[in-house]
Amino acid sequence: MFSGKFGAMAAAALLAFAAAPSNAQRPIEIDIGASWEHPHSGITVPATLGEIDRGRATEYAPDFLNIGFSFRSEGPYEELSVYIYRRTNGGVPVWFEQARTGIEIRDIYTGANLAFGVEQYGWPGAEGWQGQRAIYSLPETPDIASTGLALFSVDGWLVKMRASSETRSPEELAALMDQAFAELTPPDPSTPQEPAIAVVDCEEKLKFKKAKDAKQDGAASLLGALLGGVVADKMAEADGETPTQAQPAVAWCRDASISPMQVAYRANASTDAYLIALNDSGMGVSVGPDMAAQLFAEEGKKSKIPYAITVITDTQRINFVSQNRLPSLERVLEVINANRTTGSVSTWGDDKSVKINSDAL
């Protein structure tokens, strides 16, 4: 983990990207007693879950790309929260781990004990959807006996549930979560999702040599932005299809970190790419070989492929200056902190505009 003045400043730069959707935060107006259907995933949220009345409903990003619902009762205190947000990168294990860390670092949950370990968990009523669940006992917390988390990927969307209770044991809280999921109406038809494999620490951490800016290629910068749009279009097409079988599982491992909630993860122990998760709601930085530069590389000629840095938000892929070798987290943060963008592409809605920084041409 980075420390000192640089680490704080760099982490703040990433947090600025991660916090951007909160600027659009607004309440969702729903009639009392009425159910509400998410217009993109088709998930229907009822007026009560587990016999607890729905309270506030909040939109954290425009066009319902990140929303949350709170169900809360007092005397005794019990709360269920449901979040639905767009899946643009990573997978269930990454975002589950981020959400789990978010629980464990909170002062209110000091002394939290993982009751059953991290479980593979199937959504009751939608057996094709496999996720993960963790439930904690809280012996040192006076007003909360147990708290839990479950997360699924559903046709291009991430669905997260948080639960806490003043009186319920971990087993009783698990039953409450089962009941709540059974009362959420999933979209039809359910489609198979890849199995979720629990994140582990990487056996060997990445070692970095000093990276510097790669030679900038205007054509590659333009193609890189266009490829980001193609990726988004392919994801949208896949969301509308009904696959016949689940995708292969990805084993993610945890590498270095900037802070407890800003962590580098590697897919299938990759040695030339990693993802920095920025928060617990699906925003990250992809670091790896520059696909556009690879397409422009001359066949038969040995040339070093540069490495791309891409910030992925709810609605955009933002490209930064490519590096001559796999950059360290510190170097990635330095580039982002200096706002050295080369271009961006919109990945949501009808506007698929591509913007190129003139300095990259």
VEXZAMAR-831078 format. One line per 2 residues: their letters; for each residue x, y, z of N, C-alpha, C. Coordinates in steps of 0.001 Angstrom, whole numbers. Layout:
BEGIN
a> X/Y/Z/X/Y/Z/X/Y/Z ~ ...
end
This chain:
BEGIN
mf> 840/-1191/0/0/0/0/871/1235/0 ~ 474/2257/-808/1233/3488/-847/938/4324/373
sg> 1911/5106/792/1714/5960/1953/2349/7305/1679 ~ 2168/8223/2608/2785/9528/2471/1964/10453/1606
kf> 2575/11636/1315/1850/12682/588/1448/12239/-800 ~ 2367/11573/-1540/2027/11159/-2895/854/10185/-2895
ga> 929/9203/-1990/-139/8218/-1935/-1486/8857/-1673 ~ -1542/9820/-770/-2801/10489/-445/-3324/11272/-1638
ma> -2417/11998/-2332/-2843/12796/-3477/-3313/11912/-4613 ~ -2567/10854/-4888/-2926/9969/-5981/-4232/9249/-5702
aa> -4386/8781/-4476/-5639/8120/-4112/-6802/9081/-4260 ~ -6574/10352/-3925/-7637/11355/-4059/-8043/11526/-5518
al> -7054/11439/-6419/-7362/11566/-7844/-8278/10441/-8305 ~ -7976/9205/-7885/-8839/8090/-8253/-10205/8219/-7596
la> -10216/8673/-6362/-11491/8842/-5679/-12379/9849/-6394 ~ -11762/10846/-7050/-12551/11827/-7790/-13342/11147/-8901
fa> -12701/10181/-9596/-13427/9419/-10610/-14514/8570/-9965 ~ -14160/7916/-8875/-15103/7013/-8223/-16296/7750/-7655
aa> -16091/8994/-7203/-17163/9742/-6559/-18026/10508/-7540 ~ -17620/10564/-8810/-18327/11384/-9782/-19828/11123/-9852
ps> -20305/9841/-9829/-21741/9616/-9933/-22542/10250/-8800 ~ -21924/10446/-7628/-22674/10999/-6508/-23177/12402/-6798
na> -22539/13080/-7792/-22995/14412/-8148/-24404/14376/-8723 ~ -24789/13199/-9248/-26115/13063/-9848/-27121/12450/-8873
qr> -26728/12271/-7617/-27588/11597/-6650/-28915/12320/-6504 ~ -29994/11555/-6595/-31321/12144/-6433/-32286/11062/-5989
pi> -33385/11442/-5325/-34363/10432/-4902/-35171/9906/-6087 ~ -35543/8635/-5998/-36457/8035/-6976/-37863/8088/-6380
ei> -38767/8713/-7088/-40127/8853/-6593/-40938/7598/-6902 ~ -41430/6925/-5863/-42240/5716/-6019/-43460/5847/-5113
di> -44616/5521/-5629/-45833/5573/-4816/-45731/4593/-3655 ~ -46243/5006/-2499/-46241/4133/-1324/-47036/2869/-1633
ga> -46449/1734/-1322/-47118/451/-1546/-46958/-106/-2945 ~ -46302/651/-3843/-46152/201/-5223/-44801/-474/-5435
sw> -44787/-1447/-6335/-43521/-2054/-6758/-42867/-1154/-7799 ~ -41555/-1364/-8001/-40818/-550/-8978/-39925/-1463/-9791
eh> -39993/-1345/-11128/-39180/-2180/-12007/-38014/-1385/-12567 ~ -36812/-1940/-12409/-35618/-1309/-12982/-35729/-1387/-14502
ph> -35678/-243/-15206/-35960/-250/-16645/-34943/-1001/-17488 ~ -33759/-1273/-16967/-32715/-1926/-17765/-32567/-3409/-17451
sg> -32523/-3771/-16186/-32344/-5180/-15823/-33665/-5939/-15762 ~ -34764/-5222/-15553/-36064/-5876/-15411/-36340/-6383/-14015
it> -35433/-6182/-13065/-35659/-6598/-11681/-36733/-5720/-11058 ~ -37696/-6339/-10401/-38774/-5602/-9751/-38560/-5605/-8244
vp> -38568/-4411/-7667/-38364/-4229/-6226/-39723/-3944/-5590 ~ -40186/-4798/-4672/-41510/-4605/-4065/-41494/-3533/-2978
at> -42665/-3268/-2422/-42807/-2245/-1377/-42308/-2738/-28 ~ -42231/-4063/135/-41685/-4630/1366/-40754/-5782/1005
lg> -39734/-5982/1827/-38849/-7139/1715/-38683/-7726/3109 ~ -38900/-9024/3231/-38755/-9649/4535/-39637/-8996/5586
ei> -40814/-8539/5156/-41793/-7873/6034/-41297/-6525/6563 ~ -40300/-5949/5892/-39791/-4621/6245/-40194/-3655/5140
dr> -40766/-2517/5520/-41242/-1553/4540/-40094/-832/3846 ~ -40305/-555/2563/-39319/203/1798/-39300/1657/2266
gr> -38088/2184/2421/-37919/3589/2777/-37459/4364/1560 ~ -36258/4919/1625/-35790/5751/523/-35322/4895/-661
at> -35445/5494/-1839/-34912/4930/-3073/-34078/6032/-3722 ~ -32861/5690/-4134/-31913/6713/-4573/-31267/6325/-5890
ey> -31128/7308/-6787/-30394/7136/-8032/-29024/7786/-7853 ~ -27961/6989/-7972/-26602/7485/-7770/-25902/7863/-9065
ap> -26435/7438/-10193/-25893/7786/-11501/-27063/7979/-12459 ~ -26920/8820/-13472/-28049/9105/-14380/-28577/7858/-15067
df> -29845/7953/-15486/-30513/6906/-16253/-30536/5576/-15516 ~ -30609/5625/-14198/-30752/4429/-13359/-29612/3427/-13552
ln> -28409/3943/-13793/-27245/3071/-13962/-26675/2611/-12629 ~ -27062/3270/-11552/-26610/2893/-10207/-27682/3369/-9233
ig> -28421/2419/-8659/-29547/2783/-7798/-29485/1987/-6499 ~ -30182/2488/-5481/-30212/1798/-4198/-31552/1965/-3509
fs> -31958/937/-2758/-33210/954/-1995/-32914/562/-552 ~ -33568/1236/377/-33381/939/1792/-34699/485/2401
fr> -34652/-647/3118/-35795/-1176/3866/-35353/-1224/5328 ~ -36047/-498/6200/-35551/-377/7575/-36699/-374/8564
se> -36488/-1059/9679/-37451/-1039/10783/-36706/-787/12084 ~ -37406/-227/13071/-36817/43/14380/-37559/-764/15441
gp> -36841/-1101/16518/-37454/-1772/17661/-37957/-3160/17399 ~ -37129/-4151/17133/-35667/-4048/17032/-35235/-3549/15649
ye> -34023/-3024/15598/-33482/-2498/14349/-33193/-3634/13381 ~ -33673/-3479/12139/-33315/-4381/11038/-33280/-3549/9763
el> -32348/-3870/8892/-32233/-3111/7641/-31772/-4014/6511 ~ -32429/-3846/5368/-32031/-4476/4115/-31798/-3368/3101
sv> -30704/-3463/2362/-30422/-2513/1291/-30183/-3305/8 ~ -30742/-2812/-1092/-30572/-3454/-2394/-30003/-2427/-3364
yi> -28928/-2826/-4071/-28290/-1943/-5041/-28237/-2649/-6399 ~ -28493/-1900/-7447/-28373/-2413/-8812/-27502/-1421/-9576
yr> -26397/-1913/-10148/-25528/-1012/-10893/-24894/-1736/-12063 ~ -24473/-969/-13030/-23999/-1521/-14295/-22672/-2246/-14121
rt> -22557/-3417/-14740/-21299/-4161/-14746/-20535/-3797/-16013 ~ -19437/-3089/-15872/-18645/-2655/-17020/-17255/-3273/-17046
ng> -16865/-3936/-15983/-15525/-4516/-15900/-15478/-5458/-14709 ~ -14396/-6230/-14608/-14254/-7121/-13457/-15317/-8207/-13460
gv> -15633/-8696/-12282/-16628/-9745/-12150/-17123/-9806/-10724 ~ -18050/-10720/-10456/-18628/-10847/-9124/-17561/-10977/-8034
pv> -16533/-11841/-8193/-15558/-11967/-7106/-14863/-10659/-6749 ~ -14527/-9837/-7759/-13857/-8560/-7498/-14766/-7627/-6716
wf> -15982/-7455/-7189/-16867/-6457/-6565/-17439/-6964/-5249 ~ -17539/-8276/-5105/-17905/-8839/-3810/-16804/-8572/-2790
eq> -15563/-8799/-3198/-14433/-8580/-2292/-14352/-7115/-1878 ~ -14620/-6213/-2833/-14604/-4792/-2514/-15687/-4452/-1495
ar> -16879/-5004/-1690/-17980/-4739/-759/-17697/-5358/612 ~ -17085/-6548/606/-16759/-7205/1874/-15712/-6398/2647
tg> -14716/-5883/1942/-13716/-5043/2587/-14360/-3792/3167 ~ -15335/-3243/2427/-16045/-2062/2915/-16725/-2302/4252
ie> -17189/-3521/4470/-17789/-3868/5769/-16692/-3970/6833 ~ -15638/-4672/6513/-14630/-5020/7523/-13812/-3828/8008
ir> -13729/-2767/7200/-12929/-1617/7630/-13750/-565/8365 ~ -15068/-746/8444/-15898/240/9136/-15773/78/10648
di> -15610/1210/11327/-15455/1185/12780/-16655/543/13469 ~ -17830/733/12893/-19051/213/13515/-19034/-1314/13583
yt> -18246/-1961/12709/-18218/-3420/12661/-16921/-3991/13247 ~ -16322/-3287/14166/-15094/-3768/14805/-15323/-5154/15421
ga> -14413/-6063/15148/-14531/-7408/15709/-15465/-8311/14937 ~ -15807/-7931/13698/-16704/-8763/12894/-16091/-10128/12627
nl> -16873/-11175/12854/-16419/-12556/12623/-17191/-13146/11454 ~ -16476/-13651/10458/-17117/-14278/9309/-17723/-15601/9766
af> -19054/-15687/9754/-19745/-16809/10384/-19558/-18128/9636 ~ -19660/-18105/8308/-19625/-19353/7543/-18548/-19349/6466
gv> -17682/-18386/6447/-16751/-18235/5333/-17475/-17614/4148 ~ -16750/-17343/3087/-17365/-16823/1860/-18048/-17980/1151
eq> -19356/-17832/907/-20157/-18912/319/-20464/-18629/-1144 ~ -20462/-19666/-1978/-21123/-19561/-3269/-22615/-19613/-2984
yg> -23352/-18705/-3608/-24745/-18525/-3207/-25612/-18350/-4445 ~ -26673/-19145/-4535/-27604/-19039/-5645/-28819/-18204/-5265
wp> -29226/-17324/-6158/-30410/-16482/-5913/-31639/-17379/-5834 ~ -32328/-17422/-4686/-33547/-18232/-4591/-34573/-17800/-5641
ga> -35000/-18746/-6456/-35964/-18443/-7507/-35319/-18159/-8850 ~ -34007/-18011/-8888/-33286/-17788/-10149/-32009/-18618/-10085
eg> -32176/-19931/-10141/-31084/-20843/-9840/-29906/-20714/-10802 ~ -30151/-20164/-12011/-29063/-20002/-12960/-28089/-18913/-12569
wq> -28463/-18094/-11594/-27613/-16976/-11188/-26834/-17356/-9941 ~ -25551/-17415/-10095/-24691/-17789/-8982/-23904/-16568/-8514
gq> -23863/-16369/-7216/-23130/-15248/-6656/-22326/-15675/-5455 ~ -22071/-14721/-4575/-21342/-14992/-3351/-22042/-14309/-2182
ra> -21845/-14901/-997/-22451/-14331/206/-21489/-14462/1383 ~ -21522/-13478/2257/-20758/-13504/3509/-21638/-12937/4614
iy> -21662/-13629/5755/-22450/-13175/6904/-21542/-13129/8123 ~ -21652/-12050/8881/-20779/-11801/10022/-21578/-11747/11328
sl> -20982/-12283/12372/-21487/-12015/13724/-20696/-10830/14273 ~ -21339/-10053/15135/-20729/-8811/15640/-20777/-8783/17163
pe> -19963/-9607/17816/-20030/-9708/19278/-19622/-8433/20006 ~ -18862/-7554/19338/-18402/-6336/20001/-19242/-5103/19650
tp> -20275/-5289/18841/-21131/-4165/18447/-22416/-4209/19254 ~ -22698/-3197/20077/-23827/-3284/21004/-25198/-3306/20338
di> -25371/-2651/19180/-26706/-2511/18606/-26931/-3337/17345 ~ -25932/-4121/16925/-26073/-4965/15738/-25493/-6339/16055
as> -26319/-7365/15914/-25873/-8728/16224/-25227/-9407/15024 ~ -25696/-9042/13813/-25188/-9696/12605/-25355/-8775/11413
tg> -24491/-8971/10433/-24600/-8210/9183/-24160/-9115/8051 ~ -24676/-8874/6852/-24372/-9772/5736/-24368/-9063/4406
la> -23837/-9758/3409/-23665/-9228/2061/-23849/-10363/1070 ~ -24546/-10084/-32/-24619/-11021/-1155/-24531/-10215/-2442
lf> -23914/-10808/-3484/-23754/-10088/-4746/-23867/-11045/-5918 ~ -24581/-10606/-6968/-24791/-11397/-8177/-24509/-10556/-9408
sv> -24216/-11235/-10513/-24201/-10608/-11825/-25443/-11086/-12566 ~ -26211/-10133/-13099/-27474/-10462/-13758/-27531/-9743/-15104
dg> -27218/-10459/-16187/-27364/-9914/-17541/-26759/-8526/-17695 ~ -25507/-8367/-17278/-24840/-7091/-17450/-25020/-6121/-16301
wl> -25661/-6568/-15225/-25873/-5718/-14053/-25394/-6443/-12805 ~ -24921/-5690/-11849/-24557/-6243/-10553/-25668/-5934/-9568
vk> -26044/-6929/-8790/-27095/-6782/-7783/-26496/-7124/-6433 ~ -26569/-6185/-5518/-25972/-6364/-4191/-27032/-6185/-3120
mr> -26999/-7054/-2117/-27887/-6906/-963/-27040/-6831/302 ~ -27380/-5867/1156/-26780/-5754/2484/-27884/-5943/3508
as> -27571/-6645/4588/-28553/-6902/5640/-27897/-6754/6999 ~ -28622/-6179/7963/-28135/-6058/9339/-29316/-6224/10284
se> -29040/-6757/11478/-30107/-6968/12455/-29566/-6792/13869 ~ -30395/-6222/14715/-30042/-6038/16128/-30141/-7340/16910
tr> -31003/-8253/16465/-31299/-9442/17267/-31010/-10774/16584 ~ -30959/-10830/15275/-30860/-12110/14569/-29446/-12693/14642
sp> -29386/-13990/14783/-28114/-14707/14679/-27712/-14735/13208 ~ -26457/-15091/12896/-26075/-15222/11485/-26983/-16180/10706
ee> -27381/-17294/11324/-28276/-18241/10648/-29631/-17600/10359 ~ -30148/-16838/11309/-31438/-16174/11121/-31341/-15056/10092
la> -30192/-14367/10065/-30013/-13318/9062/-29934/-13920/7660 ~ -29277/-15088/7552/-29214/-15778/6266/-30615/-16115/5770
al> -31479/-16548/6673/-32864/-16872/6300/-33608/-15627/5841 ~ -33361/-14494/6505/-33983/-13227/6093/-33537/-12841/4684
md> -32259/-13006/4382/-31766/-12675/3049/-32363/-13601/1996 ~ -32492/-14893/2332/-33141/-15834/1409/-34565/-15371/1099
qa> -35294/-14984/2143/-36667/-14535/1970/-36718/-13278/1109 ~ -35806/-12350/1376/-35806/-11088/631/-35507/-11318/-847
fa> -34523/-12165/-1150/-34210/-12439/-2552/-35383/-13127/-3249 ~ -36066/-14011/-2545/-37214/-14701/-3132/-38342/-13729/-3445
el> -38377/-12581/-2744/-39438/-11589/-2959/-39071/-10562/-4026 ~ -37793/-10455/-4372/-37393/-9629/-5509/-37758/-10388/-6782
tp> -38387/-9729/-7740/-38782/-10411/-8965/-37668/-10305/-9991 ~ -37030/-11432/-10338/-35940/-11375/-11321/-36497/-11254/-12728
pd> -35678/-10775/-13679/-36132/-10727/-15070/-36312/-12125/-15626 ~ -37085/-12241/-16692/-37356/-13533/-17308/-36939/-13470/-18783
ps> -36208/-14445/-19320/-35771/-15651/-18617/-34467/-15420/-17873 ~ -34222/-16265/-16888/-32937/-16198/-16208/-31883/-16798/-17129
tp> -30699/-16240/-17101/-29631/-16714/-17963/-28462/-17172/-17110 ~ -27758/-18207/-17535/-26663/-18732/-16706/-25518/-17741/-16593
qe> -24941/-17647/-15425/-23798/-16776/-15168/-22580/-17641/-14858 ~ -21401/-17078/-15090/-20186/-17839/-14789/-20076/-18076/-13284
pa> -19551/-19209/-12849/-19372/-19462/-11415/-18468/-18400/-10794 ~ -18715/-18109/-9530/-17918/-17112/-8814/-16898/-17821/-7932
ia> -15625/-17567/-8169/-14537/-18169/-7396/-14014/-17121/-6425 ~ -13912/-17477/-5157/-13474/-16522/-4143/-12086/-15977/-4460
vv> -11898/-14686/-4234/-10598/-14034/-4452/-9595/-14516/-3403 ~ -8366/-14733/-3841/-7262/-15072/-2933/-6114/-14111/-3201
dc> -5154/-14048/-2297/-3959/-13247/-2541/-3142/-13898/-3650 ~ -2576/-13077/-4534/-1733/-13609/-5606/-503/-14299/-4996
ee> -170/-15472/-5493/977/-16201/-4967/2268/-15422/-5162 ~ 2411/-14801/-6325/3572/-13959/-6600/3071/-12595/-7051
kl> 3484/-11547/-6350/3061/-10198/-6701/3839/-9719/-7926 ~ 3206/-8853/-8685/3867/-8280/-9850/5072/-7449/-9429
kf> 6131/-7534/-10227/7304/-6700/-10014/7448/-5779/-11218 ~ 7660/-4517/-10966/7650/-3531/-12035/9024/-2910/-12249
kk> 9338/-2648/-13523/10457/-1800/-13878/9901/-418/-14184 ~ 10763/576/-14140/10301/1938/-14346/9698/2090/-15732
ak> 8460/2575/-15786/7773/2803/-17058/7787/4290/-17389 ~ 7758/4564/-18681/7656/5948/-19140/6683/5987/-20312
da> 6363/7198/-20758/5416/7330/-21862/5914/6598/-23096 ~ 5003/5867/-23739/5322/5263/-25034/5181/6330/-26109
kq> 5777/6090/-27255/5624/7004/-28372/4158/7071/-28763 ~ 3615/8274/-28802/2189/8425/-29069/1892/8294/-30554
dg> 853/7536/-30853/421/7291/-32222/-1023/7750/-32337 ~ -1262/8807/-33111/-2606/9361/-33220/-3617/8358/-33731
aa> -3220/7560/-34734/-4143/6555/-35277/-4491/5523/-34221 ~ -3484/5102/-33437/-3730/4114/-32392/-4626/4698/-31306
sl> -4440/5997/-30987/-5288/6637/-29979/-6742/6658/-30427 ~ -6955/6992/-31708/-8319/7018/-32243/-8912/5616/-32236
lg> -8126/4639/-32689/-8624/3268/-32721/-8887/2758/-31308 ~ -8030/3147/-30358/-8240/2720/-28979/-9581/3188/-28442
al> -9934/4439/-28758/-11236/4950/-28325/-12362/4204/-29019 ~ -12201/3967/-30329/-13229/3240/-31072/-13395/1822/-30549
lg> -12288/1176/-30212/-12365/-183/-29668/-13133/-195/-28356 ~ -12979/865/-27553/-13754/961/-26322/-15240/972/-26608
gv> -15628/1647/-27698/-17033/1658/-28091/-17500/304/-28571 ~ -16617/-408/-29306/-16955/-1746/-29790/-17174/-2688/-28613
va> -16294/-2598/-27608/-16446/-3430/-26407/-17795/-3179/-25763 ~ -18170/-1893/-25653/-19457/-1550/-25042/-20617/-2097/-25859
dk> -20516/-1998/-27188/-21588/-2507/-28040/-21728/-4018/-27910 ~ -20594/-4729/-27854/-20636/-6181/-27703/-21249/-6573/-26363
ma> -20927/-5796/-25311/-21520/-6066/-24004/-23025/-5871/-24066 ~ -23466/-4818/-24746/-24902/-4546/-24852/-25613/-5642/-25625
ea> -24967/-6114/-26716/-25557/-7209/-27482/-25685/-8460/-26622 ~ -24633/-8755/-25853/-24643/-9951/-25000/-25733/-9849/-23950
dg> -25973/-8617/-23441/-26995/-8450/-22428/-28377/-8795/-22966 ~ -28576/-8596/-24277/-29886/-8852/-24855/-30075/-10280/-25314
et> -29039/-11081/-25246/-29119/-12464/-25691/-29423/-13400/-24523 ~ -29818/-14608/-24856/-30049/-15631/-23844/-29029/-16748/-24059
pt> -27876/-16683/-23415/-26847/-17701/-23636/-27313/-19067/-23172 ~ -26798/-20095/-23829/-27208/-21454/-23488/-26346/-22054/-22392
qa> -25179/-21477/-22149/-24325/-21985/-21086/-23516/-20849/-20485 ~ -23078/-21060/-19254/-22331/-20022/-18552/-20959/-19837/-19170
qp> -20420/-18623/-19019/-19068/-18341/-19460/-18076/-19026/-18511 ~ -16841/-19273/-18983/-15849/-19891/-18092/-15585/-19023/-16872
av> -15360/-19649/-15741/-15086/-18909/-14512/-13716/-18241/-14599 ~ -13596/-17069/-14004/-12332/-16350/-13928/-11861/-16380/-12475
aw> -10618/-16774/-12272/-10035/-16783/-10926/-9272/-15475/-10736 ~ -9763/-14637/-9857/-9128/-13351/-9581/-8262/-13464/-8330
cr> -7079/-12844/-8399/-6256/-12771/-7199/-5966/-11318/-6856 ~ -5722/-11085/-5578/-5498/-9739/-5051/-4004/-9447/-5030
da> -3594/-8355/-5687/-2184/-7989/-5743/-1950/-6795/-4820 ~ -1331/-5749/-5303/-1011/-4580/-4473/-2261/-3728/-4228
si> -2146/-2765/-3320/-3262/-1865/-3040/-2752/-449/-2821 ~ -3634/506/-3067/-3358/1916/-2819/-3920/2306/-1462
sp> -5094/1762/-1188/-5784/1935/80/-6646/690/250 ~ -7285/499/1396/-8096/-714/1562/-9167/-904/487
mq> -9687/206/-61/-10756/103/-1053/-10283/383/-2475 ~ -8982/514/-2695/-8430/718/-4037/-7347/-329/-4240
va> -7766/-1431/-4871/-6963/-2656/-4890/-6756/-3130/-6326 ~ -5567/-3663/-6603/-5273/-4253/-7909/-5612/-5739/-7890
yr> -6386/-6178/-8884/-6754/-7583/-9033/-6262/-8084/-10388 ~ -5868/-9356/-10427/-5388/-9969/-11664/-6263/-11158/-12027
an> -6665/-11219/-13285/-7516/-12309/-13772/-6653/-13489/-14180 ~ -6956/-14651/-13613/-6233/-15887/-13942/-4719/-15702/-13834
as> -4292/-14984/-12788/-2874/-14762/-12487/-2116/-14116/-13637 ~ -2781/-13262/-14407/-2139/-12573/-15524/-879/-11849/-15061
td> 148/-11888/-15898/1391/-11199/-15563/1586/-9926/-16390 ~ 630/-9629/-17289/789/-8430/-18118/-431/-7513/-18059
ay> -1313/-7730/-17080/-2496/-6882/-16972/-3073/-6969/-15562 ~ -3748/-5898/-15152/-4451/-5914/-13875/-5557/-4868/-13880
li> -6432/-4964/-12918/-7554/-4039/-12761/-7470/-3406/-11385 ~ -7519/-2076/-11319/-7595/-1389/-10033/-9062/-1077/-9762
al> -9646/-1702/-8752/-11007/-1376/-8344/-10968/-85/-7532 ~ -11829/869/-7896/-11789/2186/-7258/-12703/2306/-6056
nd> -13751/1501/-6017/-14741/1603/-4942/-15440/255/-4838 ~ -16668/228/-4344/-17388/-1048/-4274/-18598/-1062/-5197
sg> -18625/-166/-6192/-19791/-107/-7076/-19414/-146/-8550 ~ -18354/-892/-8877/-18119/-1250/-10269/-17250/-346/-11105
mg> -16540/619/-10509/-15686/1501/-11291/-14224/1117/-11117 ~ -13476/1085/-12232/-12105/611/-12121/-11180/1196/-13168
vs> -9907/835/-13057/-8875/1220/-14013/-8285/-49/-14604 ~ -8405/-208/-15911/-7838/-1357/-16602/-6435/-998/-17080
vg> -5473/-1870/-16786/-4081/-1660/-17196/-3609/-2929/-17895 ~ -3153/-2794/-19151/-2710/-3971/-19881/-2276/-3620/-21292
pd> -1894/-4621/-22099/-1418/-4368/-23460/-2402/-3530/-24264 ~ -1856/-2596/-25045/-2659/-1687/-25859/-3136/-2430/-27106
ma> -4410/-2791/-27146/-4946/-3574/-28254/-4835/-2831/-29578 ~ -5073/-1525/-29542/-5006/-741/-30776/-3592/-735/-31339
aq> -2609/-550/-30463/-1218/-550/-30919/-833/-1915/-31490 ~ -1381/-2977/-30925/-1090/-4315/-31438/-1573/-4465/-32873
lf> -2747/-3880/-33176/-3287/-3979/-34530/-2441/-3218/-35539 ~ -1780/-2150/-35069/-953/-1351/-35961/481/-1866/-36061
ae> 853/-2800/-35204/2218/-3319/-35223/2505/-4001/-36569 ~ 3687/-3761/-37104/4048/-4335/-38388/4328/-5834/-38241
eg> 3677/-6612/-39105/3845/-8063/-39057/5292/-8446/-39346 ~ 5821/-9329/-38522/7173/-9807/-38711/8242/-8895/-38152
kk> 7841/-7719/-37681/8817/-6785/-37117/8698/-6781/-35605 ~ 9805/-6995/-34940/9792/-7003/-33490/9625/-5584/-32950
sk> 8605/-5390/-32199/8388/-4083/-31583/7679/-4285/-30254 ~ 8014/-3467/-29288/7410/-3596/-27967/6020/-2973/-27983
ip> 5040/-3744/-27570/3671/-3254/-27513/3512/-2385/-26261 ~ 2993/-1174/-26407/2790/-330/-25229/1630/-839/-24379
ya> 1509/-256/-23208/470/-660/-22263/-528/481/-22058 ~ -1799/125/-22118/-2869/1110/-22028/-3339/1274/-20586
it> -3773/2482/-20263/-4394/2802/-18977/-5778/3349/-19280 ~ -6824/2676/-18798/-8194/3075/-19114/-9037/3125/-17854
vi> -9588/4295/-17559/-10536/4423/-16453/-11924/4083/-16982 ~ -12617/3189/-16290/-13927/2710/-16741/-14989/3159/-15739
td> -15900/4007/-16201/-16963/4524/-15349/-18294/3908/-15779 ~ -19388/4395/-15202/-20713/3906/-15574/-21011/4144/-17045
tq> -20484/5231/-17611/-20892/5650/-18950/-19750/5866/-19924 ~ -18494/5740/-19477/-17372/6058/-20339/-16194/5107/-20146
ri> -15357/5049/-21176/-14013/4495/-21069/-13063/5638/-21408 ~ -12217/6026/-20464/-11338/7179/-20616/-9906/6680/-20728
nf> -9278/6950/-21871/-7928/6468/-22129/-6886/7508/-21715 ~ -5788/7010/-21157/-4682/7869/-20744/-3431/7498/-21536
vs> -2398/8310/-21407/-1162/8117/-22166/-616/6707/-21961 ~ -368/5995/-23052/167/4637/-22987/1594/4657/-22442
qn> 1992/3521/-21854/3315/3386/-21253/4140/2351/-22007 ~ 5463/2479/-21939/6333/1606/-22717/6455/201/-22124
rl> 6040/29/-20875/5986/-1303/-20257/4871/-1276/-19216 ~ 4554/-2448/-18651/3485/-2518/-17668/3799/-1561/-16521
ps> 2979/-531/-16318/3291/449/-15277/2871/-30/-13892 ~ 3600/423/-12896/3229/147/-11507/1984/937/-11151
le> 1347/592/-10040/194/1365/-9578/585/2821/-9357 ~ 1797/3017/-8841/2266/4379/-8582/2338/5181/-9879
rv> 2843/4559/-10937/2938/5248/-12223/1550/5496/-12809 ~ 639/4540/-12680/-730/4729/-13156/-1362/5932/-12466
le> -1191/6005/-11164/-1754/7119/-10413/-1135/8447/-10819 ~ 151/8432/-11102/835/9654/-11535/233/10172/-12842
vi> -13/9263/-13788/-581/9646/-15081/-2011/10163/-14910 ~ -2799/9457/-14101/-4182/9874/-13892/-4252/11185/-13124
na> -3409/11309/-12125/-3401/12519/-11304/-3084/13758/-12144 ~ -2273/13577/-13202/-1928/14682/-14104/-2987/14879/-15192
nr> -4029/14048/-15168/-5141/14143/-16122/-4648/14077/-17571 ~ -3748/13144/-17841/-3129/13049/-19157/-3933/12114/-20063
tt> -5142/12535/-20380/-6038/11730/-21206/-5659/11842/-22681 ~ -5914/10763/-23417/-5729/10795/-24869/-7071/10751/-25589
gs> -8107/10320/-24914/-9416/10276/-25537/-10402/9517/-24674 ~ -11652/9518/-25097/-12696/8810/-24349/-13809/8419/-25301
vs> -14597/7455/-24875/-15745/7034/-25665/-16917/6801/-24722 ~ -18088/7230/-25149/-19306/6974/-24384/-19708/5521/-24579
tw> -20101/4857/-23506/-20460/3435/-23585/-21916/3171/-23205 ~ -22692/4234/-23097/-24084/4036/-22691/-25002/4944/-23509
gd> -26166/4421/-23863/-27170/5219/-24554/-26881/5342/-26040 ~ -27642/6219/-26679/-27524/6391/-28123/-26289/7193/-28519
dk> -25786/7997/-27588/-24617/8824/-27879/-23346/7998/-27701 ~ -22766/7558/-28806/-21514/6797/-28769/-20361/7690/-29248
sv> -20387/8935/-28815/-19395/9898/-29273/-17997/9510/-28813 ~ -17027/9772/-29675/-15609/9524/-29387/-14899/10865/-29335
ki> -14130/11091/-28279/-13391/12328/-28142/-11897/11998/-28105 ~ -11127/12739/-28858/-9675/12544/-28909/-9001/13829/-28470
ns> -8079/13726/-27554/-7275/14865/-27122/-6315/15220/-28258 ~ -6297/16471/-28650/-5459/16888/-29784/-3978/16596/-29527
da> -3561/16564/-28278/-2167/16269/-27974/-1777/14834/-28331 ~ -2808/13979/-28486/-2528/12573/-28794/-2415/12309/-30282
l> -2699/13329/-31100/-2662/13147/-32557/-1289/13443/-33125
end
